[in-house]
Amino acid sequence: MALEPELSRLSLTAAFTLGLLVAGCDSGQPEAAQESTATPAPTGEIDRSQAGTLMPASNVRDLQGDALNMGALQGTPVLVNLWATWCAPCVKEMPLLEELAVDYEGSLRVLTVSQDMQGAEKVGPFFAERDFQMLGSWMDPEGALGFAIGGGVMPTTVLYDAMGQEVWRVSGDYDWSSEDARAAIDEAIGG
Protein backbone atom coordinates (compact mmCIF):
# COMPACT_ATOMS: atom_id res chain seq x y z
CA MET A 1 0.00 0.00 0.00
CA ALA A 2 2.10 2.87 -1.33
CA LEU A 3 -0.60 5.41 -0.49
CA GLU A 4 -0.49 4.84 3.27
CA PRO A 5 2.65 6.96 3.98
CA GLU A 6 1.32 9.73 1.71
CA LEU A 7 -2.08 9.71 3.43
CA SER A 8 -0.44 9.77 6.86
CA ARG A 9 1.68 12.77 5.82
CA LEU A 10 -1.38 14.58 4.51
CA SER A 11 -3.34 13.81 7.68
CA LEU A 12 -0.53 15.19 9.83
CA THR A 13 -0.25 18.30 7.67
CA ALA A 14 -4.01 18.87 7.87
CA ALA A 15 -3.99 18.43 11.65
CA PHE A 16 -1.06 20.84 12.07
CA THR A 17 -2.72 23.45 9.85
CA LEU A 18 -6.00 23.14 11.76
CA GLY A 19 -4.09 23.64 15.00
CA LEU A 20 -2.51 26.81 13.64
CA LEU A 21 -5.86 28.18 12.55
CA VAL A 22 -7.37 27.52 15.96
CA ALA A 23 -4.31 29.09 17.57
CA GLY A 24 -4.98 32.47 16.04
CA CYS A 25 -3.86 32.83 12.44
CA ASP A 26 -6.58 32.96 9.81
CA SER A 27 -5.53 31.69 6.39
CA GLY A 28 -8.92 32.35 4.86
CA GLN A 29 -8.65 36.12 5.07
CA PRO A 30 -6.39 38.60 3.30
CA GLU A 31 -3.61 39.96 5.46
CA ALA A 32 -5.42 43.25 6.21
CA ALA A 33 -8.58 41.38 7.27
CA GLN A 34 -6.58 39.05 9.52
CA GLU A 35 -5.51 41.92 11.70
CA SER A 36 -9.09 42.86 12.50
CA THR A 37 -10.90 39.48 12.47
CA ALA A 38 -8.38 36.89 13.63
CA THR A 39 -8.05 36.00 17.26
CA PRO A 40 -4.66 37.45 18.08
CA ALA A 41 -1.87 35.03 18.87
CA PRO A 42 -0.88 35.19 22.52
CA THR A 43 1.80 37.70 23.33
CA GLY A 44 4.88 35.59 23.65
CA GLU A 45 6.93 34.99 26.71
CA ILE A 46 10.22 33.17 26.92
CA ASP A 47 9.54 29.55 27.89
CA ARG A 48 12.44 27.40 29.11
CA SER A 49 10.36 24.30 29.89
CA GLN A 50 11.74 22.34 26.92
CA ALA A 51 15.39 23.33 27.36
CA GLY A 52 17.75 20.56 26.33
CA THR A 53 15.50 19.14 23.60
CA LEU A 54 17.48 18.43 20.43
CA MET A 55 16.86 20.38 17.24
CA PRO A 56 14.76 18.25 14.87
CA ALA A 57 16.68 16.71 11.96
CA SER A 58 14.03 17.85 9.48
CA ASN A 59 14.82 19.05 5.98
CA VAL A 60 13.63 22.44 4.76
CA ARG A 61 13.97 23.85 1.22
CA ASP A 62 14.60 27.28 -0.24
CA LEU A 63 13.02 28.85 -3.32
CA GLN A 64 15.66 27.23 -5.54
CA GLY A 65 14.80 23.78 -4.14
CA ASP A 66 18.04 23.42 -2.19
CA ALA A 67 17.65 21.37 1.00
CA LEU A 68 18.96 22.21 4.46
CA ASN A 69 19.07 19.51 7.13
CA MET A 70 18.25 21.21 10.41
CA GLY A 71 20.14 18.55 12.36
CA ALA A 72 23.38 19.58 10.61
CA LEU A 73 23.33 23.16 11.93
CA GLN A 74 25.41 22.51 15.04
CA GLY A 75 28.37 24.75 15.70
CA THR A 76 26.53 28.10 15.85
CA PRO A 77 23.45 29.02 17.88
CA VAL A 78 20.30 29.05 15.70
CA LEU A 79 17.07 30.97 16.19
CA VAL A 80 14.36 29.06 14.27
CA ASN A 81 11.16 30.95 13.52
CA LEU A 82 8.09 29.12 12.17
CA TRP A 83 5.89 31.56 10.29
CA ALA A 84 3.43 31.85 7.38
CA THR A 85 2.54 34.57 4.88
CA TRP A 86 -1.11 34.48 6.01
CA CYS A 87 -0.29 34.99 9.70
CA ALA A 88 -0.37 38.71 10.56
CA PRO A 89 1.76 38.42 13.75
CA CYS A 90 4.30 36.37 11.77
CA VAL A 91 4.54 38.98 9.02
CA LYS A 92 4.92 41.71 11.65
CA GLU A 93 7.92 39.87 13.16
CA MET A 94 9.84 39.36 9.93
CA PRO A 95 11.56 42.82 9.80
CA LEU A 96 12.48 42.44 13.49
CA LEU A 97 14.02 39.03 12.77
CA GLU A 98 15.91 40.53 9.82
CA GLU A 99 17.30 43.16 12.19
CA LEU A 100 18.39 40.41 14.62
CA ALA A 101 20.07 38.50 11.80
CA VAL A 102 22.03 41.61 10.81
CA ASP A 103 22.98 42.55 14.39
CA TYR A 104 24.05 39.01 15.36
CA GLU A 105 25.71 38.02 12.07
CA GLY A 106 28.48 35.52 12.78
CA SER A 107 27.30 34.65 16.29
CA LEU A 108 23.66 33.62 15.71
CA ARG A 109 21.92 32.21 12.66
CA VAL A 110 18.33 33.38 12.26
CA LEU A 111 16.37 30.84 10.26
CA THR A 112 12.80 31.71 9.25
CA VAL A 113 10.88 28.67 7.98
CA SER A 114 7.54 29.18 6.24
CA GLN A 115 4.73 26.78 7.07
CA ASP A 116 2.72 27.82 3.98
CA MET A 117 1.32 24.67 2.38
CA GLN A 118 1.65 26.32 -1.07
CA GLY A 119 5.41 26.72 -0.51
CA ALA A 120 7.21 28.78 -3.16
CA GLU A 121 3.91 29.96 -4.67
CA LYS A 122 3.33 32.10 -1.55
CA VAL A 123 6.85 32.54 -0.16
CA GLY A 124 8.45 33.68 -3.44
CA PRO A 125 6.24 36.77 -3.87
CA PHE A 126 6.47 37.55 -0.14
CA PHE A 127 10.28 37.71 -0.28
CA ALA A 128 10.25 39.49 -3.67
CA GLU A 129 8.25 42.37 -2.10
CA ARG A 130 10.68 42.84 0.78
CA ASP A 131 14.33 43.75 0.98
CA PHE A 132 15.58 41.08 3.38
CA GLN A 133 19.36 40.80 3.20
CA MET A 134 19.92 38.09 5.81
CA LEU A 135 16.73 36.01 6.02
CA GLY A 136 16.56 33.00 3.74
CA SER A 137 13.37 31.84 2.07
CA TRP A 138 13.21 28.46 3.81
CA MET A 139 10.00 26.44 3.53
CA ASP A 140 8.41 23.46 5.28
CA PRO A 141 5.15 23.02 3.30
CA GLU A 142 4.58 19.47 4.62
CA GLY A 143 4.83 20.73 8.21
CA ALA A 144 7.47 18.18 9.29
CA LEU A 145 9.53 20.75 11.19
CA GLY A 146 6.40 22.32 12.64
CA PHE A 147 5.25 18.94 13.94
CA ALA A 148 8.68 18.15 15.36
CA ILE A 149 8.92 21.48 17.21
CA GLY A 150 5.28 21.35 18.31
CA GLY A 151 3.28 23.99 20.06
CA GLY A 152 0.68 24.67 17.37
CA VAL A 153 0.90 28.48 17.70
CA MET A 154 2.18 30.76 14.98
CA PRO A 155 4.63 32.28 15.11
CA THR A 156 6.78 29.92 17.18
CA THR A 157 10.45 30.74 17.65
CA VAL A 158 13.02 28.43 19.26
CA LEU A 159 16.60 29.28 20.20
CA TYR A 160 19.05 26.36 19.94
CA ASP A 161 22.59 26.51 21.31
CA ALA A 162 25.69 25.61 19.31
CA MET A 163 25.23 21.94 20.28
CA GLY A 164 21.72 21.90 18.79
CA GLN A 165 19.88 21.84 22.13
CA GLU A 166 16.89 24.05 22.84
CA VAL A 167 17.58 26.96 25.19
CA TRP A 168 14.13 28.57 25.13
CA ARG A 169 11.14 29.23 22.92
CA VAL A 170 8.49 31.85 22.34
CA SER A 171 5.02 30.89 21.15
CA GLY A 172 3.10 33.81 19.66
CA ASP A 173 3.89 37.40 18.86
CA TYR A 174 7.10 38.81 20.38
CA ASP A 175 9.01 42.07 20.16
CA TRP A 176 12.42 40.91 18.93
CA SER A 177 13.75 44.50 19.11
CA SER A 178 13.13 44.71 22.87
CA GLU A 179 15.87 44.85 25.49
CA ASP A 180 14.44 41.65 27.03
CA ALA A 181 14.79 39.77 23.73
CA ARG A 182 18.37 40.97 23.23
CA ALA A 183 19.31 40.14 26.83
CA ALA A 184 17.88 36.61 26.53
CA ILE A 185 19.77 36.03 23.27
CA ASP A 186 23.02 37.48 24.67
CA GLU A 187 22.73 35.31 27.78
CA ALA A 188 22.13 32.18 25.71
CA ILE A 189 24.91 32.71 23.18
CA GLY A 190 27.42 34.21 25.57
CA GLY A 191 27.32 37.67 24.00
Sequence and secondary structure as in RCSB ss.txt:
>XXXX:A:sequence
MALEPELSRLSLTAAFTLGLLVAGCDSGQPEAAQESTATPAPTGEIDRSQAGTLMPASNVRDLQGDALNMGALQG
TPVLVNLWATWCAPCVKEMPLLEELAVDYEGSLRVLTVSQDMQGAEKVGPFFAERDFQMLGSWMDPEGALGFAIG
GGVMPTTVLYDAMGQEVWRVSGDYDWSSEDARAAIDEAIGG
>XXXX:A:secstr
 THHHHHHHHHHHHHHHHHHHHHT  TTS HHHHHHHS    B  EE TTTT B    EEE TT  EEEGGG TT
S EEEEEE TT HHHHHHHHHHHHHHHHTTTT EEEEEE  TTTHHHHHHHHHTS  SS   EE TT HHHHHH 
   SSEEEEE TTSBEEEEEESB  TTSHHHHHHHHHHHT 
